[in-house]
Amino acid sequence: MRRLLTGLLAVAIVACSASAAPTATKAAAPKPGAYTGTIGRALYKVDIPAHWNGTLLLYSHGYAAPGSTLNATNSGDPATAQWLLGQGYALAGSSYSSTGWALADAFNDQLALLDEFGKRFAKPSRTVAWGHSLGGIITAGLVQLHPERFAGAVPMCGVLGGSVGNWNGALDLGFAFKTLLAPASALQLVRITDGKANNDLAQGLLRSAQATPAGQARLSLVAALGQLPGWFNPLAPEPAAADLTAQESNQAQWIQTDFSYEFAHRAELESRASGNPSWNTGFDYGAELAASPARDEVAGLYQRAGLDLTADLAALRDAPRIAADAAAVAYLARNVTFDGKLGLPVVTLHSTGDGLVVAANERAYQDVVQAAGDGGQLRQAFVHRANHCIFTPAEQVAAFQVLFERLDKGGWPATDAAALNARSLALGDALNGGGLPGSGLRVKLGPSFVDYQPAAFPRQFDTRTARP
């Protein structure tokens, strides 16, 4: 993730004497270059361009697995960073003080970095927050909690349904999987004692289920409850709606990915929150399936396997439910639940085929922002592509251009798919090709913006929602 390189000149000398009035003070301009440092346990990285325009872009990185090495980064990919630097924007980003679901640390560490930037370099004329994935929810959280520090924000592929709703959604996947495919197993859904062993068990059970038509049908139900797309490979076309086999195979790959959070990384979250913050008491899985875009696929695979879908939904209805620990819910709600009060312009970016942070997160954010009366401050852009946080540099730059125009001119430019695709194409081959961020692949892709409205978020939880 991210970079900043070159800045300005510098020097301000304050002349003062006891017998004469002080001369006017000129603010020092920061020296261009790449800088690193530490604030407490957090590392940071700063790049200042040669002709800094006064705007600082504060980058929040995505999820780092518990126990992994702390790394500071200030952008998502080199090509996007170089464009931003070339336009005069400075870049900064923190590693955060810890790994895992580190939102509380991230909020503190990113604000500390803003303070450090002002002391070590210069006070920005304005600051824009941006980030990917977990960094997306951190970005949205920063501008909600501290709007006075920011002029705007660009959360990309963000967990914008909030922490509580998304971890409840992870519980739904695990609960349906264990109830329907491994009811007698030792699989732990919450209060996990050994995350690695628990996930290893889940992955083995998943492989066994995928080997039979009955298992595939039930896995499609698990996926539908979480709105997991039937599309995984960003370089392959989206499977046709009638290709149930391909859709389910792709969903199984998403389940494999998502299980590491539900069955392994949840242990770190529970330690951080001092208890279990997720519940499914009183939740109607039948209604959730009826609202899912994948309901027809599930019906078709159940029919093909000779299974009774009604019976399986009854099994989910009647299975013992899981209650949350109130203090843990309160912790997760603080870090963070959205209230929809923006007060500044926000542009979001998401792919339609994201099965790690599903596109319905954008609908959840849209709903609470509109309910708060701030819909005019929000623009949401969607890219028709599979997988998580895989955008071309041109698509990301187009999102920034929209925000910068809104900040500079006071009104929104066109943000329909045609306008955004035209913006992206105008940026040239260098930003529309090369390395595809998030994939490790070098390919050329044209812009793929699409006019899109996600389905309702399955586990909506915002500040309007009553606590369990």
URKA-V582280 format. One record per pair of residues at least 12 apart in sequence whose C-alpha atoms are under 8 Angstrom apart, sorted by sequence separation. I is the first residue (numbers start at 1). J is the second residue. D is the distance in Angstrom with one decimal. If there is no record, write none. Layout:
[[I J D] [I J D]]
This chain:
[[13 25 7.0] [14 26 7.8] [34 46 5.8] [35 47 6.2] [61 73 6.9] [94 106 7.9] [97 109 7.0] [350 362 7.7] [366 378 7.8] [432 444 6.3] [433 445 5.7] [12 25 6.9] [13 26 7.3] [34 47 4.4] [61 74 7.7] [96 109 5.7] [129 142 7.8] [140 153 7.2] [402 415 7.5] [432 445 5.9] [433 446 7.6] [12 26 5.3] [33 47 5.8] [34 48 6.5] [59 73 7.6] [60 74 7.3] [61 75 7.8] [96 110 7.5] [129 143 7.6] [139 153 6.9] [175 189 6.8] [187 201 6.9] [348 362 7.9] [432 446 5.9] [12 27 5.8] [32 47 7.5] [33 48 5.4] [59 74 5.1] [61 76 7.6] [94 109 6.7] [139 154 7.5] [140 155 6.5] [174 189 6.3] [187 202 6.8] [432 447 7.0] [11 27 7.7] [12 28 4.9] [32 48 4.9] [33 49 6.6] [58 74 7.1] [59 75 5.9] [75 91 7.3] [94 110 6.2] [139 155 5.9] [230 246 7.2] [231 247 6.4] [11 28 4.9] [31 48 7.5] [32 49 5.3] [33 50 7.7] [74 91 5.9] [75 92 8.0] [93 110 7.2] [230 247 4.0] [10 28 5.0] [11 29 6.5] [30 48 7.7] [32 50 5.1] [74 92 4.9] [75 93 7.5] [136 154 7.9] [137 155 7.1] [171 189 6.9] [229 247 7.6] [230 248 6.1] [232 250 5.3] [362 380 7.6] [381 399 7.7] [10 29 4.1] [31 50 7.9] [32 51 8.0] [73 92 7.7] [74 93 4.1] [94 113 7.0] [136 155 4.3] [230 249 7.5] [231 250 5.4] [232 251 7.4] [9 29 5.5] [10 30 5.6] [73 93 5.4] [74 94 7.2] [93 113 7.5] [135 155 7.4] [136 156 5.5] [140 160 7.5] [230 250 5.1] [231 251 7.0] [8 29 5.9] [9 30 6.2] [10 31 6.0] [72 93 6.4] [73 94 6.4] [92 113 7.9] [129 150 7.0] [135 156 8.0] [136 157 6.4] [137 158 5.3] [229 250 7.6] [230 251 5.1] [232 253 7.2] [399 420 7.9] [425 446 7.4] [8 30 5.6] [9 31 5.3] [72 94 5.1] [73 95 6.6] [127 149 7.0] [128 150 5.7] [136 158 3.8] [137 159 5.0] [229 251 6.2] [232 254 7.1] [398 420 6.4] [425 447 6.9] [7 30 6.4] [8 31 5.1] [9 32 7.2] [71 94 8.0] [72 95 4.1] [127 150 5.0] [128 151 5.7] [129 152 6.5] [130 153 5.6] [131 154 7.0] [132 155 6.4] [133 156 6.5] [135 158 6.8] [136 159 6.2] [137 160 5.6] [182 205 7.2] [228 251 6.2] [424 447 6.1] [7 31 5.5] [8 32 5.1] [71 95 5.1] [72 96 7.9] [126 150 6.7] [127 151 5.7] [128 152 5.0] [129 153 4.6] [130 154 4.6] [131 155 5.4] [132 156 4.7] [133 157 5.0] [134 158 6.2] [136 160 7.2] [181 205 7.9] [6 31 7.7] [7 32 3.1] [70 95 5.7] [126 151 5.9] [127 152 7.3] [128 153 5.3] [129 154 6.3] [130 155 5.2] [131 156 5.9] [132 157 5.7] [133 158 4.4] [134 159 6.2] [137 162 7.0] [340 365 7.1] [395 420 7.8] [398 423 6.0] [6 32 3.9] [7 33 6.1] [70 96 7.5] [128 154 7.7] [129 155 7.7] [130 156 7.3] [132 158 6.0] [133 159 6.1] [228 254 6.9] [340 366 8.0] [395 421 7.9] [398 424 5.8] [421 447 5.5] [5 32 6.7] [6 33 4.4] [43 70 7.4] [45 72 5.7] [70 97 7.8] [131 158 7.8] [228 255 8.0] [286 313 6.0] [338 365 7.6] [342 369 7.3] [397 424 7.5] [421 448 6.8] [5 33 4.8] [6 34 6.9] [42 70 7.7] [43 71 6.8] [44 72 5.0] [45 73 6.0] [46 74 6.9] [70 98 7.3] [181 209 7.1] [220 248 5.8] [223 251 6.2] [285 313 7.0] [340 368 4.8] [341 369 6.3] [421 449 5.9] [4 33 7.5] [5 34 4.9] [43 72 5.4] [44 73 7.1] [45 74 6.2] [70 99 7.2] [219 248 7.5] [223 252 7.7] [339 368 6.4] [340 369 3.7] [395 424 5.7] [420 449 6.6] [4 34 6.1] [42 72 8.0] [338 368 7.3] [339 369 7.2] [340 370 7.1] [348 378 7.9] [352 382 6.4] [394 424 4.9] [3 34 7.9] [68 99 6.7] [107 138 6.9] [220 251 7.0] [285 316 6.9] [286 317 7.9] [340 371 7.1] [341 372 5.8] [343 374 7.2] [346 377 6.2] [347 378 6.0] [348 379 6.5] [349 380 6.1] [350 381 6.6] [351 382 5.4] [352 383 6.1] [353 384 6.9] [354 385 7.9] [356 387 7.7] [357 388 7.1] [394 425 7.5] [418 449 7.4] [57 89 6.8] [59 91 7.3] [61 93 7.8] [67 99 6.3] [106 138 7.1] [216 248 6.9] [219 251 7.9] [220 252 7.8] [223 255 7.0] [285 317 6.9] [340 372 5.3] [341 373 7.7] [342 374 6.2] [345 377 4.6] [346 378 5.0] [347 379 4.9] [348 380 4.8] [349 381 4.9] [350 382 5.0] [351 383 4.6] [352 384 5.3] [353 385 5.5] [354 386 5.8] [355 387 6.5] [356 388 6.3] [417 449 5.0] [418 450 7.8] [55 88 7.9] [56 89 6.0] [57 90 6.1] [58 91 6.2] [59 92 6.1] [60 93 6.2] [61 94 8.0] [66 99 5.0] [67 100 7.8] [219 252 6.9] [284 317 7.1] [339 372 7.2] [341 374 6.2] [344 377 6.1] [345 378 6.0] [346 379 6.4] [347 380 5.7] [348 381 6.0] [349 382 5.8] [350 383 6.2] [351 384 5.8] [352 385 6.1] [353 386 4.0] [354 387 4.7] [355 388 7.0] [394 427 6.4] [417 450 4.9] [53 87 8.0] [54 88 7.9] [55 89 5.6] [56 90 4.8] [57 91 5.0] [58 92 5.0] [59 93 4.8] [60 94 7.1] [61 95 7.5] [65 99 6.1] [66 100 4.6] [107 141 7.8] [181 215 7.2] [340 374 7.0] [343 377 7.1] [347 381 7.4] [349 383 7.6] [351 385 5.6] [352 386 6.8] [353 387 5.7] [354 388 5.0] [381 415 7.3] [416 450 7.8] [417 451 5.4] [53 88 5.0] [54 89 7.1] [55 90 6.4] [56 91 5.9] [57 92 6.3] [58 93 5.7] [59 94 7.6] [64 99 5.3] [65 100 5.3] [103 138 6.4] [107 142 6.4] [342 377 6.8] [351 386 6.7] [353 388 7.7] [354 389 7.8] [381 416 7.9] [382 417 8.0] [416 451 6.4] [49 85 5.6] [52 88 4.5] [53 89 6.1] [54 90 7.7] [56 92 7.3] [63 99 7.4] [64 100 5.6] [351 387 7.4] [379 415 7.3] [381 417 7.6] [48 85 7.5] [49 86 7.2] [51 88 5.5] [52 89 5.9] [63 100 6.3] [181 218 7.4] [351 388 7.2] [394 431 4.8] [395 432 7.9] [50 88 7.4] [52 90 6.5] [63 101 7.0] [180 218 7.0] [351 389 7.2] [393 431 5.1] [394 432 5.3] [49 88 5.8] [350 389 7.3] [351 390 7.6] [392 431 6.9] [393 432 6.4] [7 47 7.8] [8 48 7.8] [49 89 6.8] [281 321 5.4] [351 391 7.8] [392 432 6.0] [4 45 8.0] [5 46 7.7] [6 47 6.2] [7 48 4.2] [8 49 6.9] [9 50 8.0] [48 89 7.4] [49 90 6.1] [177 218 7.9] [280 321 6.0] [281 322 6.0] [392 433 7.2] [3 45 7.4] [4 46 5.7] [5 47 4.1] [6 48 4.2] [7 49 3.4] [8 50 4.8] [48 90 4.7] [177 219 7.2] [210 252 7.4] [279 321 7.7] [280 322 5.6] [281 323 6.1] [3 46 6.9] [4 47 2.8] [5 48 4.9] [6 49 2.7] [7 50 3.3] [8 51 5.3] [47 90 5.8] [48 91 6.6] [279 322 5.2] [280 323 6.7] [393 436 7.8] [3 47 5.8] [4 48 5.4] [5 49 5.0] [6 50 4.1] [7 51 5.2] [8 52 6.1] [46 90 7.5] [47 91 5.2] [278 322 7.8] [279 323 4.8] [392 436 5.8] [393 437 7.5] [4 49 6.7] [5 50 7.7] [6 51 7.2] [7 52 5.1] [46 91 5.6] [47 92 6.5] [177 222 6.1] [278 323 7.1] [279 324 5.0] [391 436 7.0] [392 437 6.5] [6 52 7.6] [46 92 4.4] [60 106 7.9] [176 222 5.8] [278 324 5.1] [390 436 6.9] [391 437 6.3] [45 92 5.6] [46 93 6.7] [277 324 5.2] [278 325 7.8] [349 396 7.8] [390 437 5.6] [391 438 7.8] [44 92 7.3] [45 93 5.5] [276 324 5.4] [277 325 5.8] [389 437 7.7] [390 438 5.2] [44 93 5.6] [45 94 6.5] [173 222 5.7] [275 324 8.0] [276 325 5.3] [277 326 7.2] [389 438 6.3] [390 439 6.7] [44 94 4.3] [60 110 7.8] [173 223 7.1] [206 256 7.4] [275 325 5.9] [277 327 7.8] [349 399 7.2] [388 438 7.6] [43 94 5.7] [44 95 6.1] [277 328 4.7] [278 329 7.1] [348 399 7.7] [42 94 6.5] [43 95 5.2] [58 110 7.8] [173 225 7.0] [275 327 7.4] [276 328 5.8] [277 329 4.3] [347 399 6.7] [395 447 6.3] [42 95 5.5] [43 96 7.0] [172 225 7.2] [173 226 6.4] [203 256 6.6] [244 297 6.1] [274 327 7.6] [275 328 5.2] [276 329 7.4] [277 330 7.9] [347 400 7.9] [392 445 7.3] [394 447 7.3] [42 96 5.0] [43 97 7.8] [172 226 7.2] [273 327 7.7] [274 328 5.9] [395 449 7.9] [41 96 7.6] [42 97 4.4] [76 131 7.6] [273 328 4.8] [277 332 6.8] [347 402 7.7] [392 447 7.3] [41 97 5.0] [42 98 7.8] [75 131 7.7] [76 132 7.3] [170 226 7.7] [203 259 7.6] [241 297 8.0] [244 300 7.5] [273 329 7.8] [347 403 6.4] [2 59 7.8] [40 97 7.5] [41 98 7.9] [169 226 6.3] [202 259 7.3] [244 301 7.0] [346 403 7.2] [270 328 7.6] [273 331 5.8] [345 403 7.1] [273 332 6.9] [1 61 7.1] [199 259 6.8] [225 285 7.3] [199 260 6.1] [202 263 7.3] [345 406 7.5] [345 407 7.7] [225 288 6.1] [385 448 7.2] [199 263 4.9] [225 289 5.6] [383 447 7.9] [384 448 5.5] [198 263 5.8] [199 264 5.3] [224 289 6.4] [227 292 6.2] [383 448 5.2] [384 449 6.1] [198 264 6.4] [227 293 7.0] [383 449 4.2] [384 450 5.9] [42 109 6.8] [196 263 8.0] [197 264 8.0] [225 292 6.7] [227 294 7.1] [382 449 5.6] [383 450 5.7] [56 124 6.0] [195 263 6.1] [196 264 5.6] [221 289 7.7] [224 292 6.0] [381 449 7.1] [382 450 5.7] [44 113 7.3] [55 124 5.6] [56 125 8.0] [58 127 7.0] [60 129 7.7] [62 131 7.4] [195 264 3.8] [224 293 7.3] [381 450 7.7] [382 451 6.8] [3 73 6.7] [4 74 7.2] [39 109 7.7] [54 124 5.1] [55 125 5.8] [56 126 6.5] [57 127 5.9] [58 128 6.1] [59 129 6.2] [60 130 6.3] [61 131 5.7] [62 132 5.6] [63 133 7.1] [194 264 7.5] [195 265 6.5] [224 294 5.3] [381 451 7.7] [382 452 6.5] [2 73 4.9] [3 74 5.0] [54 125 5.1] [55 126 5.0] [56 127 4.8] [57 128 4.9] [58 129 4.8] [59 130 5.0] [60 131 4.5] [61 132 6.0] [62 133 5.1] [63 134 5.3] [192 263 7.6] [195 266 7.5] [224 295 6.6] [1 73 5.1] [2 74 3.8] [3 75 5.5] [54 126 6.8] [55 127 5.7] [56 128 6.3] [57 129 5.8] [58 130 6.1] [59 131 5.2] [60 132 6.9] [61 133 7.5] [62 134 4.4] [63 135 7.4] [192 264 7.8] [195 267 5.9] [1 74 5.9] [2 75 2.6] [39 112 7.4] [55 128 7.4] [57 130 7.0] [61 134 6.9] [62 135 4.7] [189 262 7.3] [194 267 7.4] [1 75 4.3] [2 76 5.0] [39 113 7.5] [60 134 7.9] [61 135 4.6] [62 136 7.6] [189 263 6.6] [192 266 7.3] [193 267 7.0] [221 295 7.9] [224 298 7.4] [1 76 3.7] [2 77 5.7] [3 78 7.0] [60 135 4.4] [188 263 7.2] [192 267 5.3] [1 77 5.1] [2 78 6.3] [59 135 7.6] [60 136 7.2] [190 266 7.5] [191 267 6.9] [1 78 7.4] [4 81 6.9] [190 267 7.8] [220 297 7.5] [221 298 5.7] [3 81 5.8] [4 82 7.7] [60 138 6.6] [220 298 5.6] [2 81 6.0] [3 82 7.7] [6 85 7.3] [60 139 6.5] [191 270 6.9] [5 85 6.7] [59 139 7.9] [218 298 8.0] [4 85 6.2] [7 88 7.8] [217 298 6.5] [220 301 7.7] [7 90 7.6] [6 90 7.9] [191 275 7.2] [217 301 5.0] [218 302 7.6] [5 90 7.7] [174 259 7.5] [191 276 6.3] [216 301 7.6] [217 302 5.3] [4 90 5.9] [190 276 6.4] [4 91 4.8] [3 91 6.1] [4 92 7.1] [170 258 7.6] [174 262 6.7] [213 301 7.9] [214 302 7.4] [217 305 6.8] [2 91 7.7] [3 92 7.4] [174 263 7.7] [31 121 7.8] [363 453 7.4] [2 93 7.9] [30 121 5.1] [170 261 7.5] [171 262 6.5] [213 304 7.8] [214 305 5.3] [363 454 5.9] [29 121 7.6] [30 122 6.1] [170 262 5.5] [213 305 5.4] [214 306 7.8] [362 454 7.3] [363 455 7.0] [364 456 6.8] [29 122 6.7] [214 307 7.0] [363 456 6.0] [364 457 5.6] [28 122 7.0] [360 454 5.2] [363 457 6.3] [368 462 7.1] [167 262 7.9] [359 454 6.1] [360 455 5.8] [360 456 5.9] [361 457 6.1] [364 460 6.3] [360 457 4.8] [258 356 6.2] [360 458 7.8] [257 356 7.3] [352 452 8.0] [254 355 5.8] [254 356 7.0] [352 454 8.0] [171 278 6.9] [171 279 7.4] [172 280 7.3] [171 280 7.7] [167 277 7.9] [168 278 5.1] [167 278 6.3] [168 279 6.2] [168 280 7.3] [164 277 7.2] [164 278 7.1] [232 353 7.1] [231 353 6.0] [232 354 7.9] [230 353 7.8] [232 355 7.8] [339 462 6.2] [229 353 5.6] [337 461 7.3] [338 462 5.3] [339 463 5.2] [229 354 6.8] [337 462 5.4] [338 463 6.1] [339 464 7.5] [228 354 7.5] [229 355 5.8] [337 463 6.4] [228 355 4.8] [227 355 7.7] [228 356 7.9] [228 358 6.8] [227 358 7.0] [180 312 7.0] [227 360 8.0] [180 315 7.5] [179 315 7.4] [180 316 7.7] [179 316 6.7] [176 316 6.7] [179 319 7.1] [326 468 7.8] [324 468 7.8] [238 386 7.7] [234 385 5.7] [234 386 4.4] [233 386 5.8] [234 387 6.0] [232 386 5.3] [233 387 6.5] [231 386 5.7] [232 387 5.5] [231 387 7.6] [234 390 7.9] [293 455 7.3] [292 455 7.5] [291 455 7.9] [100 265 7.4] [164 329 7.1] [291 456 8.0] [101 268 7.5] [100 268 6.6] [101 269 6.1] [164 332 6.0] [100 269 7.3] [163 332 6.1] [164 333 6.1] [163 333 6.7] [288 458 6.6] [162 333 7.9] [163 335 6.8] [164 336 7.8] [163 336 5.8] [164 337 7.2] [162 336 5.9] [163 337 6.5] [162 337 5.1] [161 337 8.0] [162 338 6.4] [161 338 7.8] [160 338 8.0] [155 346 7.8] [157 348 7.7] [152 344 5.5] [153 345 6.7] [154 346 5.8] [155 347 6.9] [156 348 5.7] [157 349 6.0] [158 350 7.5] [151 344 6.3] [152 345 5.0] [153 346 4.8] [154 347 4.9] [155 348 5.1] [156 349 4.7] [157 350 4.6] [141 335 7.9] [144 338 7.6] [151 345 7.4] [152 346 5.7] [153 347 6.4] [154 348 5.4] [155 349 6.7] [156 350 6.0] [157 351 7.0] [141 336 6.4] [144 339 7.9] [147 342 7.9] [154 349 7.5] [147 343 7.3] [141 338 7.5] [144 341 7.0] [147 344 7.5] [144 342 6.4] [159 357 6.1] [66 265 7.2] [137 336 7.8] [143 342 7.4] [158 357 7.0] [161 360 7.8] [65 265 7.5] [157 357 6.8] [161 361 4.5] [160 361 5.0] [161 362 7.1] [66 268 6.9] [157 359 7.9] [159 361 6.2] [160 362 6.1] [161 363 8.0] [158 361 7.5] [161 364 5.2] [160 364 6.9] [161 365 6.0] [160 365 5.6] [133 357 7.3] [104 335 6.1] [157 388 7.0] [227 458 7.8] [103 335 5.9] [157 389 5.5] [226 458 7.1] [103 336 7.7] [156 389 7.1] [225 458 7.6] [154 399 7.5] [154 400 7.1] [154 403 7.8] [153 403 7.9] [152 403 7.3] [152 407 7.7] [133 389 6.9] [151 407 7.7] [132 389 6.7] [169 458 7.2] [169 459 6.1] [168 459 6.7] [166 459 7.1] [165 459 5.0] [165 460 5.7] [161 457 7.3] [165 461 5.1] [164 461 6.6] [161 460 6.7] [162 461 7.1] [161 461 7.1] [162 462 7.2] [161 462 7.8] [80 393 5.0] [84 397 8.0] [79 393 6.2] [80 394 7.6] [83 397 7.9] [77 393 7.7] [80 396 7.1] [80 397 6.6] [80 431 7.6] [79 431 6.7] [77 437 6.0] [76 437 7.3]]
